[in-house]
Amino acid sequence: MLANDALSPEKRAQILDGAADVFAHDGYEGASMSRIAAVANVSKGTLYNHFESKAQLFAAYVESACARNLCQAFAATDENLDVAETLARIGRRMVEMMLSDLGLTIYRVVVAEAKKFPELANAFYEAGPARAIAQMAQWLAARTAEGKLAVEDPAFAAEQFFCLCQTRLWLRYKLNLQEAAPEAAIETVVAAATRMFLNTYGVTP
């Protein structure tokens, strides 16, 4: 069991930041708890007191990063915006998250190690994509109940929207074929995704 109750938020963030640096540089298999402790500037004993294994530490790192980013991505659902603007804001923030250094680092580590360490892929999927789909599906279902959308399968529609937002930019970034996306390019992708989504699921007044 983790002794997280005794771990201050500052110390936890310090450890996870150190883990992020090591996983990004060494990959999952190449990373060691000793090196993570050194980079995080904590003792190895302190590290093991709170994280029993490297897999548990990686899962905590991914969960923390995903939770923080998804909170920002879905902040638009708490604002008094129409459906189209809310979709656009969610899409924009999701694209920015996927194209960020952190998002790409986590994705590349997971893909590189997924076959050998399937538990890592599962931890990533549950903390990131699955949670995003669930939150999006809940919002879509609520808008359908209000008569603002006509979505029969909210979870499926949520996945569709996120896939539309991956057009053009995401593949190039994954392959290291593009250094930085101009804001205008993100806006173009998200605007097109929003229009296509509403053409299928929108309700004509």
CYANA upper distance limits for C-alpha pairs under 8 A (distance plus 0.5 A):
  1 MET  CA     52 GLU  CA      8.03
  2 LEU  CA     49 ASN  CA      7.65
  2 LEU  CA     50 HIS  CA      5.50
  2 LEU  CA     51 PHE  CA      6.48
  2 LEU  CA     52 GLU  CA      7.54
  3 ALA  CA      7 LEU  CA      7.48
  3 ALA  CA     49 ASN  CA      7.02
  3 ALA  CA     50 HIS  CA      5.56
  4 ASN  CA      8 SER  CA      8.43
  4 ASN  CA     50 HIS  CA      6.42
  7 LEU  CA     11 LYS  CA      6.83
  7 LEU  CA     12 ARG  CA      6.67
  7 LEU  CA     50 HIS  CA      7.87
  8 SER  CA     12 ARG  CA      6.60
  9 PRO  CA     13 ALA  CA      6.56
 10 GLU  CA     14 GLN  CA      6.65
 11 LYS  CA     15 ILE  CA      6.74
 12 ARG  CA     16 LEU  CA      6.67
 13 ALA  CA     17 ASP  CA      6.44
 14 GLN  CA     18 GLY  CA      6.79
 14 GLN  CA     40 ALA  CA      6.38
 15 ILE  CA     19 ALA  CA      6.65
 15 ILE  CA     36 ILE  CA      8.20
 15 ILE  CA     37 ALA  CA      7.87
 15 ILE  CA     40 ALA  CA      5.60
 15 ILE  CA     41 ASN  CA      8.47
 15 ILE  CA     42 VAL  CA      8.06
 15 ILE  CA     47 LEU  CA      8.18
 16 LEU  CA     20 ALA  CA      6.53
 16 LEU  CA     40 ALA  CA      8.24
 16 LEU  CA     57 LEU  CA      8.30
 16 LEU  CA     60 ALA  CA      8.26
 16 LEU  CA     61 TYR  CA      6.05
 17 ASP  CA     21 ASP  CA      6.94
 17 ASP  CA     40 ALA  CA      7.40
 18 GLY  CA     22 VAL  CA      6.91
 18 GLY  CA     36 ILE  CA      6.29
 18 GLY  CA     37 ALA  CA      7.89
 18 GLY  CA     39 VAL  CA      5.69
 18 GLY  CA     40 ALA  CA      4.69
 18 GLY  CA     41 ASN  CA      8.47
 19 ALA  CA     23 PHE  CA      6.48
 19 ALA  CA     36 ILE  CA      5.86
 19 ALA  CA     39 VAL  CA      8.20
 19 ALA  CA     40 ALA  CA      7.62
 19 ALA  CA     57 LEU  CA      8.22
 19 ALA  CA     58 PHE  CA      8.00
 19 ALA  CA     61 TYR  CA      7.77
 20 ALA  CA     24 ALA  CA      6.52
 20 ALA  CA     61 TYR  CA      7.56
 21 ASP  CA     25 HIS  CA      6.72
 21 ASP  CA     39 VAL  CA      8.33
 22 VAL  CA     26 ASP  CA      6.17
 22 VAL  CA     27 GLY  CA      7.81
 22 VAL  CA     31 ALA  CA      6.63
 22 VAL  CA     35 ARG  CA      7.87
 22 VAL  CA     36 ILE  CA      6.63
 22 VAL  CA     39 VAL  CA      8.05
 23 PHE  CA     27 GLY  CA      5.19
 23 PHE  CA     28 TYR  CA      5.99
 23 PHE  CA     30 GLY  CA      8.50
 23 PHE  CA     31 ALA  CA      6.50
 23 PHE  CA    109 VAL  CA      7.78
 24 ALA  CA    105 THR  CA      6.31
 24 ALA  CA    106 ILE  CA      8.14
 24 ALA  CA    109 VAL  CA      7.65
 26 ASP  CA     30 GLY  CA      5.49
 26 ASP  CA     31 ALA  CA      5.79
 27 GLY  CA     31 ALA  CA      6.53
 27 GLY  CA    109 VAL  CA      6.26
 28 TYR  CA    109 VAL  CA      6.97
 28 TYR  CA    113 GLU  CA      7.35
 29 GLU  CA    113 GLU  CA      7.97
 31 ALA  CA     35 ARG  CA      7.53
 31 ALA  CA     36 ILE  CA      7.85
 32 SER  CA     36 ILE  CA      6.75
 32 SER  CA     54 LYS  CA      7.98
 33 MET  CA     37 ALA  CA      6.54
 33 MET  CA     44 LYS  CA      7.61
 33 MET  CA     47 LEU  CA      8.23
 33 MET  CA     54 LYS  CA      6.93
 34 SER  CA     38 ALA  CA      6.78
 34 SER  CA     44 LYS  CA      6.50
 35 ARG  CA     39 VAL  CA      6.62
 36 ILE  CA     40 ALA  CA      6.44
 37 ALA  CA     41 ASN  CA      6.40
 37 ALA  CA     42 VAL  CA      5.65
 37 ALA  CA     43 SER  CA      6.31
 37 ALA  CA     44 LYS  CA      5.89
 37 ALA  CA     47 LEU  CA      6.88
 38 ALA  CA     42 VAL  CA      6.79
 38 ALA  CA     43 SER  CA      7.71
 38 ALA  CA     44 LYS  CA      8.34
 42 VAL  CA     46 THR  CA      6.94
 42 VAL  CA     47 LEU  CA      7.41
 43 SER  CA     47 LEU  CA      6.91
 44 LYS  CA     48 TYR  CA      6.78
 45 GLY  CA     49 ASN  CA      6.55
 46 THR  CA     50 HIS  CA      7.23
 47 LEU  CA     51 PHE  CA      6.46
 48 TYR  CA     52 GLU  CA      5.70
 48 TYR  CA     53 SER  CA      7.66
 51 PHE  CA     56 GLN  CA      6.58
 51 PHE  CA     57 LEU  CA      6.15
 52 GLU  CA     56 GLN  CA      7.08
 52 GLU  CA     57 LEU  CA      8.25
 53 SER  CA     57 LEU  CA      6.85
 54 LYS  CA     58 PHE  CA      6.58
 55 ALA  CA     59 ALA  CA      6.64
 55 ALA  CA    119 GLU  CA      8.44
 55 ALA  CA    120 LEU  CA      7.58
 56 GLN  CA     60 ALA  CA      6.72
 57 LEU  CA     61 TYR  CA      6.65
 58 PHE  CA     62 VAL  CA      6.66
 58 PHE  CA    120 LEU  CA      8.12
 59 ALA  CA     63 GLU  CA      6.51
 59 ALA  CA    120 LEU  CA      7.42
 59 ALA  CA    123 ALA  CA      6.19
 59 ALA  CA    124 PHE  CA      7.71
 60 ALA  CA     64 SER  CA      6.51
 61 TYR  CA     65 ALA  CA      6.73
 62 VAL  CA     66 CYS  CA      6.50
 62 VAL  CA    106 ILE  CA      7.68
 62 VAL  CA    123 ALA  CA      8.04
 62 VAL  CA    124 PHE  CA      6.76
 62 VAL  CA    127 ALA  CA      7.45
 63 GLU  CA     67 ALA  CA      6.43
 63 GLU  CA    123 ALA  CA      8.25
 63 GLU  CA    124 PHE  CA      7.87
 63 GLU  CA    127 ALA  CA      5.64
 63 GLU  CA    128 GLY  CA      7.90
 64 SER  CA     68 ARG  CA      6.71
 65 ALA  CA     69 ASN  CA      6.76
 66 CYS  CA     70 LEU  CA      6.36
 66 CYS  CA    127 ALA  CA      6.64
 66 CYS  CA    128 GLY  CA      5.88
 67 ALA  CA     71 CYS  CA      6.55
 67 ALA  CA    127 ALA  CA      7.77
 67 ALA  CA    128 GLY  CA      8.13
 68 ARG  CA     72 GLN  CA      7.19
 69 ASN  CA     73 ALA  CA      6.71
 69 ASN  CA     97 MET  CA      7.27
 70 LEU  CA     74 PHE  CA      6.55
 70 LEU  CA     94 MET  CA      8.41
 70 LEU  CA    128 GLY  CA      8.36
 70 LEU  CA    132 ALA  CA      7.30
 71 CYS  CA     75 ALA  CA      6.57
 72 GLN  CA     93 ARG  CA      7.86
 73 ALA  CA     89 ARG  CA      8.11
 73 ALA  CA     90 ILE  CA      5.86
 73 ALA  CA     91 GLY  CA      8.39
 73 ALA  CA     93 ARG  CA      5.47
 73 ALA  CA     94 MET  CA      6.42
 74 PHE  CA     78 ASP  CA      8.21
 74 PHE  CA     90 ILE  CA      6.44
 74 PHE  CA    135 GLN  CA      8.44
 75 ALA  CA     79 GLU  CA      7.75
 76 ALA  CA     81 LEU  CA      8.22
 76 ALA  CA     86 THR  CA      6.27
 76 ALA  CA     89 ARG  CA      6.81
 76 ALA  CA     90 ILE  CA      7.03
 77 THR  CA     81 LEU  CA      8.38
 77 THR  CA     86 THR  CA      6.90
 77 THR  CA    139 TRP  CA      7.99
 81 LEU  CA     85 GLU  CA      6.62
 81 LEU  CA     86 THR  CA      6.40
 82 ASP  CA     86 THR  CA      6.68
 83 VAL  CA     87 LEU  CA      6.62
 83 VAL  CA    143 ARG  CA      8.48
 83 VAL  CA    148 LYS  CA      7.95
 84 ALA  CA     88 ALA  CA      6.70
 84 ALA  CA    194 THR  CA      7.26
 84 ALA  CA    198 LEU  CA      8.15
 85 GLU  CA     89 ARG  CA      6.66
 86 THR  CA     90 ILE  CA      6.66
 87 LEU  CA     91 GLY  CA      6.49
 87 LEU  CA    194 THR  CA      6.84
 88 ALA  CA     92 ARG  CA      6.46
 88 ALA  CA    190 VAL  CA      6.57
 88 ALA  CA    191 ALA  CA      7.01
 88 ALA  CA    194 THR  CA      6.64
 89 ARG  CA     93 ARG  CA      6.69
 90 ILE  CA     94 MET  CA      6.58
 91 GLY  CA     95 VAL  CA      6.64
 91 GLY  CA    161 PHE  CA      8.43
 91 GLY  CA    162 PHE  CA      7.65
 91 GLY  CA    165 CYS  CA      6.73
 91 GLY  CA    190 VAL  CA      6.30
 91 GLY  CA    194 THR  CA      8.49
 92 ARG  CA     96 GLU  CA      6.71
 92 ARG  CA    186 ILE  CA      7.32
 92 ARG  CA    187 GLU  CA      7.52
 92 ARG  CA    190 VAL  CA      6.53
 93 ARG  CA     97 MET  CA      6.55
 94 MET  CA     98 MET  CA      6.67
 94 MET  CA    162 PHE  CA      8.36
 94 MET  CA    165 CYS  CA      8.46
 95 VAL  CA     99 LEU  CA      6.62
 95 VAL  CA    165 CYS  CA      7.08
 95 VAL  CA    166 GLN  CA      7.52
 95 VAL  CA    170 TRP  CA      8.48
 95 VAL  CA    186 ILE  CA      7.73
 96 GLU  CA    100 SER  CA      6.49
 96 GLU  CA    186 ILE  CA      8.46
 97 MET  CA    102 LEU  CA      8.37
 97 MET  CA    103 GLY  CA      6.38
 98 MET  CA    103 GLY  CA      5.44
 98 MET  CA    104 LEU  CA      6.88
 98 MET  CA    170 TRP  CA      7.95
 99 LEU  CA    103 GLY  CA      6.74
 99 LEU  CA    104 LEU  CA      6.72
 99 LEU  CA    170 TRP  CA      7.38
 99 LEU  CA    173 TYR  CA      7.33
100 SER  CA    104 LEU  CA      6.65
101 ASP  CA    105 THR  CA      6.48
102 LEU  CA    106 ILE  CA      6.75
103 GLY  CA    107 TYR  CA      6.70
104 LEU  CA    108 ARG  CA      6.49
104 LEU  CA    174 LYS  CA      7.62
105 THR  CA    109 VAL  CA      6.66
106 ILE  CA    110 VAL  CA      6.64
107 TYR  CA    111 VAL  CA      6.62
108 ARG  CA    112 ALA  CA      6.47
108 ARG  CA    174 LYS  CA      8.35
109 VAL  CA    113 GLU  CA      6.72
110 VAL  CA    114 ALA  CA      6.01
110 VAL  CA    120 LEU  CA      6.82
110 VAL  CA    121 ALA  CA      6.19
110 VAL  CA    124 PHE  CA      7.85
111 VAL  CA    115 LYS  CA      8.46
111 VAL  CA    121 ALA  CA      7.90
113 GLU  CA    117 PHE  CA      6.13
113 GLU  CA    118 PRO  CA      8.06
113 GLU  CA    120 LEU  CA      8.05
113 GLU  CA    121 ALA  CA      8.45
114 ALA  CA    118 PRO  CA      5.31
114 ALA  CA    119 GLU  CA      8.13
114 ALA  CA    120 LEU  CA      6.90
114 ALA  CA    121 ALA  CA      5.84
117 PHE  CA    121 ALA  CA      7.81
118 PRO  CA    122 ASN  CA      6.83
119 GLU  CA    123 ALA  CA      6.60
120 LEU  CA    124 PHE  CA      6.68
121 ALA  CA    125 TYR  CA      6.57
122 ASN  CA    126 GLU  CA      6.56
123 ALA  CA    127 ALA  CA      6.58
124 PHE  CA    128 GLY  CA      6.24
124 PHE  CA    129 PRO  CA      8.12
125 TYR  CA    129 PRO  CA      5.70
125 TYR  CA    130 ALA  CA      6.21
126 GLU  CA    130 ALA  CA      5.46
126 GLU  CA    131 ARG  CA      6.72
127 ALA  CA    131 ARG  CA      6.39
128 GLY  CA    132 ALA  CA      6.60
129 PRO  CA    133 ILE  CA      6.54
130 ALA  CA    134 ALA  CA      6.63
131 ARG  CA    135 GLN  CA      6.69
132 ALA  CA    136 MET  CA      6.56
133 ILE  CA    137 ALA  CA      6.36
133 ILE  CA    155 ALA  CA      6.65
133 ILE  CA    158 ALA  CA      6.11
133 ILE  CA    159 GLU  CA      6.75
134 ALA  CA    138 GLN  CA      6.66
134 ALA  CA    155 ALA  CA      7.14
135 GLN  CA    139 TRP  CA      6.92
136 MET  CA    140 LEU  CA      6.66
136 MET  CA    154 PRO  CA      8.29
136 MET  CA    155 ALA  CA      8.02
136 MET  CA    158 ALA  CA      6.13
137 ALA  CA    141 ALA  CA      6.53
137 ALA  CA    154 PRO  CA      5.04
137 ALA  CA    155 ALA  CA      5.30
137 ALA  CA    156 PHE  CA      8.47
137 ALA  CA    157 ALA  CA      7.87
137 ALA  CA    158 ALA  CA      6.04
138 GLN  CA    142 ALA  CA      6.76
138 GLN  CA    154 PRO  CA      7.72
139 TRP  CA    143 ARG  CA      6.79
140 LEU  CA    144 THR  CA      6.62
140 LEU  CA    149 LEU  CA      7.84
140 LEU  CA    151 VAL  CA      7.52
140 LEU  CA    154 PRO  CA      6.34
140 LEU  CA    158 ALA  CA      8.14
141 ALA  CA    145 ALA  CA      6.69
141 ALA  CA    151 VAL  CA      7.51
141 ALA  CA    154 PRO  CA      6.37
142 ALA  CA    146 GLU  CA      6.89
143 ARG  CA    147 GLY  CA      6.87
143 ARG  CA    148 LYS  CA      5.79
143 ARG  CA    149 LEU  CA      6.14
144 THR  CA    148 LYS  CA      6.12
144 THR  CA    149 LEU  CA      4.97
144 THR  CA    150 ALA  CA      5.81
144 THR  CA    151 VAL  CA      6.58
145 ALA  CA    149 LEU  CA      8.43
147 GLY  CA    203 VAL  CA      7.89
148 LYS  CA    202 GLY  CA      7.53
148 LYS  CA    203 VAL  CA      6.41
149 LEU  CA    201 TYR  CA      6.20
149 LEU  CA    202 GLY  CA      5.46
149 LEU  CA    203 VAL  CA      5.86
150 ALA  CA    201 TYR  CA      5.61
150 ALA  CA    202 GLY  CA      6.72
150 ALA  CA    203 VAL  CA      6.89
151 VAL  CA    157 ALA  CA      7.59
151 VAL  CA    201 TYR  CA      6.31
153 ASP  CA    157 ALA  CA      6.67
154 PRO  CA    158 ALA  CA      6.47
155 ALA  CA    159 GLU  CA      6.93
156 PHE  CA    160 GLN  CA      6.80
157 ALA  CA    161 PHE  CA      6.77
158 ALA  CA    162 PHE  CA      6.90
159 GLU  CA    163 CYS  CA      6.63
160 GLN  CA    164 LEU  CA      6.70
161 PHE  CA    165 CYS  CA      6.87
161 PHE  CA    193 ALA  CA      7.30
161 PHE  CA    194 THR  CA      8.20
161 PHE  CA    197 PHE  CA      7.03
162 PHE  CA    166 GLN  CA      7.14
163 CYS  CA    167 THR  CA      7.67
164 LEU  CA    190 VAL  CA      8.45
164 LEU  CA    193 ALA  CA      5.67
165 CYS  CA    189 VAL  CA      6.73
165 CYS  CA    190 VAL  CA      6.19
165 CYS  CA    193 ALA  CA      6.27
166 GLN  CA    170 TRP  CA      5.65
166 GLN  CA    171 LEU  CA      8.05
166 GLN  CA    189 VAL  CA      8.41
167 THR  CA    171 LEU  CA      8.20
167 THR  CA    189 VAL  CA      7.09
168 ARG  CA    172 ARG  CA      7.49
168 ARG  CA    189 VAL  CA      8.10
169 LEU  CA    173 TYR  CA      6.79
169 LEU  CA    181 ALA  CA      7.93
169 LEU  CA    186 ILE  CA      8.36
170 TRP  CA    174 LYS  CA      6.70
171 LEU  CA    175 LEU  CA      6.84
172 ARG  CA    176 ASN  CA      6.70
172 ARG  CA    177 LEU  CA      5.50
172 ARG  CA    178 GLN  CA      6.25
173 TYR  CA    177 LEU  CA      6.40
173 TYR  CA    178 GLN  CA      5.98
173 TYR  CA    179 GLU  CA      7.84
181 ALA  CA    185 ALA  CA      6.84
181 ALA  CA    186 ILE  CA      7.46
182 PRO  CA    186 ILE  CA      7.33
183 GLU  CA    187 GLU  CA      6.74
184 ALA  CA    188 THR  CA      6.67
185 ALA  CA    189 VAL  CA      6.86
186 ILE  CA    190 VAL  CA      6.63
187 GLU  CA    191 ALA  CA      6.37
188 THR  CA    192 ALA  CA      6.69
189 VAL  CA    193 ALA  CA      6.67
190 VAL  CA    194 THR  CA      6.56
191 ALA  CA    195 ARG  CA      6.74
192 ALA  CA    196 MET  CA      6.68
193 ALA  CA    197 PHE  CA      6.56
194 THR  CA    198 LEU  CA      6.63
195 ARG  CA    199 ASN  CA      6.55
196 MET  CA    200 THR  CA      7.11
197 PHE  CA    201 TYR  CA      6.58
197 PHE  CA    202 GLY  CA      7.94
198 LEU  CA    202 GLY  CA      4.76
198 LEU  CA    203 VAL  CA      8.42
